[in-house]
Amino acid sequence: MRPYRKVARAKREEETRLRIIEAAVDLHGSVGPANTTITDVAKRAGVSRMTVYTHFPRDSDLFVACSAHWASLNPFPDPSQWVESDVQPRVVGALEELYGWYGLNQRMLGNIFRDTPVVPSLAGVMEGLWSPYVEQILDALERGWPVEQDDTEKLRATLRLVVDFDTWRVLTGYGLDDERSAHLAARIVLATFPPEPRA
């Protein structure tokens, strides 16, 4: 009986942990991390505040778990799949995929990016998760781009601008859909740094 009780207890603990994560994710998506308290999470999950702290002693622990859970349900575009050898179709296709993902997840992403500067524990998690992901995107897009050495930093800065969530939000805020926004952003980069060397 004892091994069975241990297994049953472990299962209940895992179910409780998941309820807490799902409650926090729901609140982050609706009101944002800055407006989410441990009391709110506990109430939504149907547990005590102490239970939340038992599973997640630090705010950053909960943010990491929430990020992993949310990402499993809303997979990030995979830069390793942007393998076209020609720069133009690679950039256009990547921005179409990225902007489409932004469109599908705009509420959560908007709340996260809005609150990151004012929630230090969230900022630390984002620095470890989102920043490396953006670097992967830039590496994938920049690969094989025929630019002069002096222009490599400018190219990367321009790519960073067009892949930014706020750039998508500005473009779509003017009435462009995700696809047209992606094409416009791609044209900005391609016109500034032509994939074929200037004569």
C-alpha positions in Angstrom: 0.0 0.0 0.0 2.8 2.4 0.9 4.3 2.6 -2.7 0.8 3.1 -4.1 0.1 6.0 -1.6 3.4 7.6 -2.7 2.5 7.4 -6.3 -1.0 8.8 -5.7 0.4 11.6 -3.6 3.0 12.5 -6.3 0.2 12.5 -8.9 -1.9 14.9 -6.7 1.1 17.1 -6.2 1.7 17.3 -10.0 -2.0 18.0 -10.7 -1.9 20.8 -8.1 1.3 22.2 -9.6 -0.3 22.2 -13.1 -3.5 23.9 -11.8 -1.3 26.7 -10.3 0.6 27.1 -13.6 -2.6 27.2 -15.7 -4.2 29.7 -13.3 -1.1 32.0 -13.5 -1.0 31.7 -17.3 -4.6 32.6 -17.6 -4.1 35.6 -15.4 -1.0 36.7 -17.3 -3.0 36.5 -20.5 -6.0 38.5 -19.2 -4.6 41.1 -16.8 -0.8 40.7 -17.2 1.9 39.7 -14.8 2.2 43.1 -13.1 -1.5 42.9 -12.1 -1.4 39.2 -11.0 -0.8 38.5 -7.3 -0.1 35.2 -5.6 -3.5 35.6 -3.9 -5.1 35.8 -7.4 -3.3 32.7 -8.6 -4.2 30.7 -5.4 -7.8 31.7 -5.7 -8.0 30.8 -9.4 -6.2 27.5 -8.8 -8.4 26.6 -5.7 -5.4 26.3 -3.4 -3.9 28.3 -0.5 -1.2 30.9 -0.9 1.2 28.6 1.0 0.6 25.9 -1.5 1.6 28.2 -4.3 4.8 29.1 -2.4 5.5 25.5 -1.7 5.6 24.7 -5.4 7.1 28.0 -6.5 9.1 29.7 -3.7 10.2 32.6 -6.0 8.3 34.6 -8.5 10.9 33.7 -11.1 10.2 30.0 -10.6 6.5 30.5 -11.4 7.4 32.7 -14.5 9.8 30.0 -15.8 7.1 27.3 -15.4 4.4 29.4 -17.0 6.7 30.3 -19.9 7.4 26.6 -20.6 3.8 25.6 -20.3 2.5 28.4 -22.5 5.2 27.7 -25.1 4.3 24.1 -25.2 0.7 25.1 -26.2 1.8 27.9 -28.5 5.1 26.7 -30.1 7.5 29.5 -31.2 8.4 29.6 -34.9 11.5 27.6 -35.4 14.4 29.6 -36.9 16.2 26.3 -37.8 13.5 25.7 -40.4 14.3 28.9 -42.3 16.8 27.2 -44.5 16.2 28.7 -48.0 19.6 29.6 -49.4 18.3 32.7 -51.1 17.9 35.7 -48.8 14.7 37.1 -50.1 12.4 34.1 -49.7 14.0 33.2 -46.4 13.3 36.7 -45.0 9.8 36.9 -46.4 8.8 33.4 -45.2 10.3 33.9 -41.8 8.5 37.2 -41.2 5.2 35.8 -42.5 5.5 33.0 -39.9 6.7 35.2 -37.1 4.1 37.9 -37.7 1.3 35.3 -38.0 2.4 33.9 -34.6 2.4 37.4 -33.1 -1.1 37.8 -34.4 -2.3 34.6 -32.8 -0.7 35.4 -29.5 -0.9 39.2 -29.4 -2.8 39.5 -26.1 -0.3 37.4 -24.0 2.7 38.8 -25.8 1.5 42.4 -25.4 0.9 41.9 -21.6 4.3 40.2 -21.2 6.3 42.9 -23.1 4.3 45.7 -21.4 5.0 44.4 -17.9 8.6 43.2 -18.3 10.2 46.6 -17.5 8.3 46.9 -14.3 8.5 43.3 -13.0 12.2 42.5 -12.2 11.7 38.8 -11.8 9.9 38.6 -15.1 12.7 40.7 -16.7 15.3 38.2 -15.6 13.3 35.3 -17.1 12.7 37.1 -20.4 16.4 37.9 -20.6 17.2 34.2 -20.4 14.4 33.0 -22.7 13.3 35.6 -25.2 16.6 37.4 -25.8 18.4 34.2 -26.9 15.5 33.3 -29.1 15.7 36.7 -30.9 19.4 36.1 -31.4 18.6 32.7 -33.1 16.1 34.5 -35.4 18.7 37.1 -36.3 21.4 34.5 -37.0 19.0 32.5 -39.2 18.0 35.6 -41.3 21.5 37.1 -41.5 23.2 33.9 -42.7 24.8 34.3 -46.2 23.6 37.9 -46.6 26.1 39.6 -49.0 26.9 42.8 -47.2 30.1 44.7 -46.6 31.8 44.2 -43.3 31.0 47.7 -42.2 27.3 47.1 -42.8 26.9 43.9 -40.8 26.0 45.7 -37.5 23.5 47.9 -39.4 21.9 44.8 -41.1 21.5 43.1 -37.7 20.0 46.2 -36.2 17.6 46.5 -39.1 16.6 42.8 -38.8 16.2 43.3 -35.0 13.8 46.1 -35.8 11.6 44.2 -38.2 11.3 41.1 -36.0 10.3 43.1 -32.9 6.8 42.6 -31.6 6.3 46.3 -31.4 7.1 46.7 -35.1 4.4 44.1 -35.9 2.0 46.0 -33.6 2.7 49.3 -35.3 2.2 47.9 -38.8 -1.0 46.0 -38.0 -2.2 49.0 -36.0 -2.4 50.9 -39.3 -4.8 48.3 -40.8 -2.4 45.9 -42.5 -2.9 42.3 -41.9 -0.1 40.0 -40.7 0.9 39.0 -44.3 1.0 42.5 -45.7 2.9 43.7 -42.6 5.4 40.9 -43.1 5.9 41.8 -46.8 6.3 45.5 -46.0 8.9 44.8 -43.3 10.8 42.4 -45.6 10.9 45.1 -48.3 12.3 47.6 -45.9 15.3 45.3 -45.1 15.7 44.0 -48.7 15.7 47.5 -50.1 18.2 48.8 -47.6 20.5 45.8 -47.9 19.9 44.2 -51.3 20.6 40.5 -51.3 22.5 41.0 -54.6 25.6 43.3 -54.3 25.1 46.7 -55.9 27.0 47.2 -59.1 
